[in-house]
Amino acid sequence: MQAIRGRVGQYKILAQHDSLRPYLAPQINYSKDTLFEMLERYDCLYLKPIVGMDIITINKIQEVFHITTTIHSFEATERETVYELIQKEVNNRRYLIQPQINEKFMAIRNYRRFITVQKRGLNWRVTASTKQSNHFQEYIIYSSQRASIQKIALLAAEQLGKYYSECEAIVVEVSFNRMGTFYITDSFLHFSVSKWNQYQSLEYLMPKTDLLTAATFQSFLQTYPLIFLKPCNGQQGKGIIKVQNVNSICYEIHMGRQKWVIQGIQPVYEHIRELAPIEDNYIIQQGIELATIKNYFTDIRVMTNKDQSDWQVTGKAVKVAGPHFFVTNAAQAVLPLELALKHSSIQPIHHPSLEKKIDKACLMAANLLDQPAERTIIGFDVGVTDYGQIWIIEGNYVPDMSLIYRLNDPLQYENILKINVNHST
């Protein structure tokens, strides 16, 4: 069974299940009339596009409407003004209105969690729970309701998985409060290329990673001196943001060739929300100080192929980033591993064992990523530190073969092609 992606389609699928229907937060198509109706009944509304993350929040506090988008904040005292401001943000796109369910208990605060459920073989399992806020009360309330919330999230993923057969992970957003009430407020589909989906399988081979929220941003930035923000479905290094702790209060933001230095975690986060493409889900990842060649960052593309039922490493190429870039997608040079090691910042004591460790990590990763679906080729980007630590950065299911070709090593290139041809026949 297949279904159209988007919030409306997913809501209809979930509503078909008798056990899920009571846990679905109500939603209604956005219009001037429905907006006014909801503003009369609720003090908090979420306006969500059919597809995307450009969410608008309206909070009514002491007869003043506070409107918040991913970039801007407004205030208004009249419903007509609220509508006019929102129309400028909506910009002819189709939106839904979803109220916060606290009609009888306006003083009760709602919290949100993102429950990740991944498909392994024919079964689904809960693999992660991401906080939206760092309130201690949120932790206490969620802990008391964890089993019930995860059970409903698992059931929702199983229901959606029947219709989105190629989906490998689903993130279910759940809103809950101290009264024991919780609702499914959103769901997000992650397919094979999603970096968040890959992390569910490769957690112990990759740097620490989570979904990007205000809570995870604060926690990561307080824990790690360097972090990366990446779009879940990004390619070729587009949209990646580097944030580095300069001192106790200043942080350097680096995107493409541009840099900013900003004081304070909250101002940094607000600036990043302006930079990040809001239609994409983002992950936040522990930063790894990659080894360099002449002060240019490097990583290693490792080609793995499945011959019959066994995975094998068939090629390697070291990519050297261009000037002022921290990603190697637009590599200024591609080198054989042996030559790159001689000129790299990796300490010589680690050179003899490095290639075997890289092969072992990539073969382990290939077998893990091969379980949800039959794959025949995966190109891994591997990061190595000066101290010989190895990290899988991501796997590419349609890897760029030109990297191997640029090595001017016909044997490696032909070996990869030979295995793929044999497998396809």
C-alpha positions in Angstrom: 0.0 0.0 0.0 1.2 3.5 -0.8 0.0 6.9 0.3 0.6 10.5 -0.4 3.1 12.1 2.0 2.1 15.0 4.1 0.3 15.8 7.3 -3.2 15.3 6.0 -2.4 11.9 4.5 -0.6 10.6 7.6 -3.4 11.9 9.8 -6.0 10.0 7.8 -4.0 6.8 8.0 -3.6 7.0 11.7 -7.3 7.8 12.2 -8.2 4.5 10.5 -6.9 2.6 13.5 -9.4 2.4 16.3 -6.8 2.3 19.1 -5.0 5.4 17.7 -8.0 7.6 17.0 -8.5 8.8 20.7 -4.8 9.9 20.8 -4.8 12.1 17.7 -4.8 15.8 18.4 -7.6 17.4 16.3 -6.7 19.4 13.3 -8.6 21.6 10.8 -7.9 23.3 7.6 -6.7 26.9 8.0 -8.9 29.7 6.9 -10.0 33.1 8.3 -13.2 31.6 9.8 -11.5 28.5 11.3 -8.7 30.7 12.7 -11.2 32.9 14.5 -13.2 29.9 15.7 -10.0 28.3 17.2 -8.9 31.6 18.8 -12.1 31.8 20.6 -11.8 28.2 22.0 -8.1 27.8 22.7 -5.2 29.9 24.1 -2.5 28.1 22.1 -2.6 27.1 18.4 -0.1 25.6 16.1 -0.4 26.3 12.4 1.5 23.7 10.3 2.0 23.5 6.6 0.8 20.3 4.8 4.5 19.5 4.2 7.5 21.1 5.9 8.6 22.6 9.2 7.6 26.2 8.8 5.4 26.1 11.9 3.6 29.1 13.4 2.6 29.3 17.1 -0.1 31.6 18.5 -0.3 32.1 22.3 -2.9 34.2 23.9 -1.7 35.8 27.2 -3.8 38.4 29.0 -5.8 39.3 25.8 -2.6 39.7 23.8 -1.8 37.3 20.9 1.9 36.3 20.7 2.7 35.0 17.2 6.0 33.1 16.7 7.4 31.7 13.5 10.8 30.0 13.0 12.3 33.5 12.3 9.9 36.2 13.5 7.9 37.2 16.6 4.8 39.5 16.5 2.2 40.7 19.0 -1.4 41.7 18.3 -4.5 42.5 20.3 -7.2 42.0 17.6 -8.0 38.8 15.7 -8.1 40.6 12.4 -4.5 41.8 12.9 -3.5 38.2 13.8 -5.0 37.0 10.5 -3.3 39.7 8.5 0.1 38.9 10.1 -0.3 35.2 9.5 -1.3 35.7 5.9 2.0 37.2 5.2 3.8 34.2 6.7 1.6 31.6 5.0 2.1 33.1 1.6 -0.6 31.1 -0.2 0.6 27.8 1.1 -1.9 25.3 2.6 -1.9 25.1 6.4 -3.6 23.2 9.2 -4.6 24.5 12.6 -3.9 22.3 15.6 -4.9 23.4 19.1 -3.0 22.6 22.3 -5.4 20.4 24.2 -5.8 22.1 27.5 -9.3 23.6 27.0 -10.3 22.9 30.6 -7.0 23.3 32.2 -5.4 26.4 30.7 -2.7 26.6 33.4 -1.4 23.1 32.7 1.7 23.2 30.6 2.2 20.8 27.7 5.5 19.2 26.9 6.6 17.5 23.7 8.8 14.5 22.8 9.9 13.1 19.5 9.8 9.3 19.6 11.8 7.6 16.9 10.7 4.2 15.7 12.8 2.2 13.2 12.0 -0.7 11.1 14.3 -3.7 11.4 13.4 -6.5 9.1 9.6 -6.9 9.5 9.5 -5.4 13.0 9.4 -1.9 14.3 11.2 -0.8 17.5 11.6 2.4 19.5 15.2 3.6 19.2 15.2 7.2 20.6 13.3 9.8 22.5 14.2 13.5 21.9 13.3 16.3 24.3 12.0 19.6 23.1 12.7 21.4 26.4 15.1 20.9 29.3 12.5 21.4 32.1 13.0 19.0 35.0 9.3 18.6 35.3 9.2 17.4 31.7 11.6 14.6 32.5 9.6 13.5 35.6 6.3 13.5 33.7 7.7 11.7 30.7 9.3 9.1 32.9 6.0 8.3 34.5 4.3 8.0 31.1 7.1 6.5 29.0 5.7 3.0 28.6 2.3 4.3 27.4 3.7 7.0 25.1 6.1 4.7 23.5 3.5 2.0 23.0 1.2 4.5 21.1 4.2 5.8 19.1 5.1 2.2 18.1 1.5 1.5 17.1 1.5 4.7 15.0 4.7 3.7 13.2 3.4 0.3 12.4 0.2 1.8 11.0 2.0 4.3 8.9 4.5 1.7 7.8 1.8 -0.3 6.1 1.3 2.6 3.6 4.8 3.9 3.3 6.6 0.7 2.6 10.0 2.3 1.8 10.0 4.2 5.0 12.7 2.9 7.4 12.2 5.2 10.4 9.3 7.3 11.7 9.5 10.1 14.3 6.2 10.5 16.2 5.7 13.8 18.0 3.7 13.4 21.3 2.3 16.2 23.4 1.7 15.4 27.1 1.0 17.0 30.5 1.0 16.2 34.2 -2.6 15.2 34.1 -1.6 12.1 32.3 -3.1 13.3 29.0 -1.0 12.8 25.8 -1.7 13.1 22.1 0.0 12.4 18.8 0.6 15.9 17.3 2.8 15.1 14.3 4.7 12.4 12.5 7.8 12.5 10.2 8.9 9.9 7.7 12.5 9.0 7.3 13.7 7.0 4.3 17.0 5.3 3.6 19.0 8.4 2.9 18.0 10.1 6.1 21.0 10.7 8.4 18.8 10.3 11.4 17.6 6.9 10.1 21.2 5.8 9.5 22.2 6.8 13.0 19.6 4.4 14.5 21.6 1.5 12.9 25.1 2.9 13.3 24.9 4.6 16.7 28.1 3.1 18.1 30.1 3.8 14.9 29.0 7.5 14.5 29.5 10.6 16.7 26.8 11.3 19.2 23.7 12.5 17.3 20.2 13.6 18.0 17.3 15.5 16.4 17.8 19.3 16.6 15.6 21.0 19.1 16.1 23.9 21.5 16.8 21.4 24.2 19.3 19.3 22.3 21.1 22.4 20.9 21.7 23.7 24.5 22.8 20.3 25.8 25.2 19.6 22.9 26.7 23.0 23.0 27.3 22.8 26.7 28.8 19.3 26.3 31.0 19.5 23.2 33.3 22.3 22.1 32.3 21.6 18.5 29.0 20.6 16.9 27.6 20.2 13.4 24.0 20.7 12.3 22.9 18.7 9.2 19.7 18.4 7.3 18.5 14.9 7.6 18.1 14.5 3.8 20.8 16.9 2.7 23.4 16.0 0.0 26.7 17.3 -1.1 27.3 19.1 2.1 24.5 21.6 1.5 23.0 23.2 4.6 25.6 21.9 7.0 26.4 24.4 9.9 29.4 24.2 12.1 29.3 25.8 15.6 32.4 26.1 17.7 32.9 27.3 21.3 35.4 30.2 21.1 35.3 30.9 24.8 32.7 30.7 27.7 30.2 33.0 26.0 31.2 33.4 22.3 30.5 30.9 19.5 31.6 30.9 15.9 29.0 29.8 13.3 30.4 28.6 10.0 28.2 27.9 7.0 29.8 27.6 3.5 32.4 30.3 3.4 30.6 32.6 5.8 31.3 33.0 9.5 29.7 34.8 12.4 30.7 35.2 16.0 27.8 35.5 18.4 27.5 35.7 22.2 25.1 33.5 24.1 23.5 30.1 23.3 20.0 31.5 22.7 21.1 34.2 20.2 23.2 31.6 18.5 20.2 29.2 18.2 18.0 32.1 16.9 20.6 33.0 14.2 20.9 29.4 13.1 17.1 29.1 12.7 17.4 31.9 10.3 20.2 30.2 8.4 18.7 26.6 8.3 16.3 25.7 5.5 13.1 25.5 7.6 11.5 22.9 5.3 14.0 20.3 6.4 14.4 18.3 9.6 17.9 18.8 11.1 20.1 16.6 13.2 22.7 17.9 15.7 26.0 16.0 16.0 29.0 15.9 18.1 31.8 17.6 16.2 34.9 15.6 15.3 38.2 17.4 14.6 39.2 15.8 11.3 42.8 15.2 10.4 44.2 17.7 8.0 46.7 17.9 5.1 48.4 21.3 5.0 45.7 22.6 7.4 42.9 21.5 5.0 40.3 19.1 6.4 40.2 15.6 5.1 37.9 12.5 5.2 38.0 9.2 3.5 35.5 7.7 1.0 35.4 4.0 1.4 33.6 1.9 -1.2 31.9 -1.3 -0.1 30.2 -3.8 -2.4 28.3 -7.0 -1.7 29.5 -9.9 -3.8 26.9 -12.7 -3.4 26.1 -12.4 0.3 29.4 -11.0 1.6 30.4 -7.3 1.8 33.9 -6.3 0.9 35.9 -3.1 0.7 36.7 -2.4 -2.9 38.2 1.1 -2.9 39.4 4.1 -0.8 40.0 7.7 -1.6 41.0 10.6 0.7 39.2 13.8 0.0 40.9 17.1 0.8 38.6 20.1 1.5 39.0 23.4 -0.3 40.2 26.6 1.3 37.9 28.0 4.0 35.6 24.9 3.8 35.0 22.4 6.6 33.3 19.8 4.4 35.1 17.8 1.7 32.2 17.5 -0.8 33.8 20.0 -3.2 37.3 18.4 -2.8 40.2 20.3 -4.1 42.2 17.0 -4.2 41.6 13.3 -4.1 44.6 11.1 -2.9 45.3 7.4 -2.3 45.3 6.6 1.5 48.9 5.6 1.7 50.1 9.0 0.1 47.6 11.0 2.2 48.8 9.4 5.5 52.4 10.6 4.8 51.3 14.2 4.5 48.5 14.2 7.1 48.3 15.4 10.7 47.5 11.8 11.9 50.2 10.7 14.3 52.6 8.2 12.6 52.1 5.6 15.4 48.5 5.0 14.2 49.4 4.6 10.5 50.2 0.8 10.4 46.8 -0.3 11.9 44.6 2.4 10.4 43.5 0.8 7.2 42.5 -2.4 8.9 40.4 -0.5 11.4 38.7 1.5 8.7 37.9 -1.7 6.8 36.5 -3.3 9.9 34.3 -0.3 10.7 32.9 0.0 7.2 32.2 -3.7 6.8 30.3 -3.7 10.1 28.4 -0.6 9.0 27.5 -2.1 5.6 26.1 -5.2 7.2 24.0 -3.1 9.6 22.6 -0.9 6.9 21.9 -3.9 4.6 19.4 -5.4 7.0 16.4 -3.1 6.3 16.7 -3.5 2.5 18.8 -5.4 0.0 21.7 -3.2 -1.0 24.7 -3.9 -3.2 26.9 -0.8 -2.9 27.5 1.7 -0.1 30.1 4.5 -0.1 31.0 5.5 3.4 32.5 8.9 4.4 34.9 8.2 7.3 36.4 10.7 9.6 39.8 10.2 11.3 41.3 12.3 14.0 44.9 13.1 14.6 44.9 10.4 17.2 43.7 7.7 14.9 40.0 7.6 16.1 37.7 6.4 13.4 34.1 7.6 12.9 31.5 6.8 10.2 30.1 10.1 9.0 27.4 8.7 6.7 26.7 6.1 4.1 25.8 6.9 0.5 23.7 4.4 -1.5 24.4 6.0 -4.8 28.1 7.0 -4.2 30.0 9.2 -6.6 32.2 6.8 -8.5 34.3 9.7 -10.0 36.2 10.0 -6.7 37.8 6.6 -7.3 38.2 7.3 -10.9 40.2 10.5 -10.1 42.8 8.4 -8.3 43.9 7.2 -11.7 43.8 3.7 -10.3 42.0 1.6 -13.0 42.2 -1.6 -10.9 40.1 -0.2 -8.0 37.6 1.3 -10.4 37.2 -1.9 -12.5 36.9 -4.1 -9.4 33.9 -2.1 -8.2 32.2 -2.1 -11.6 32.9 -5.9 -12.0 31.1 -6.7 -8.7 28.1 -4.5 -9.5 27.8 -6.1 -13.0 28.0 -9.6 -11.6 25.4 -8.9 -9.0 23.0 -7.3 -11.4 23.2 -10.4 -13.7 
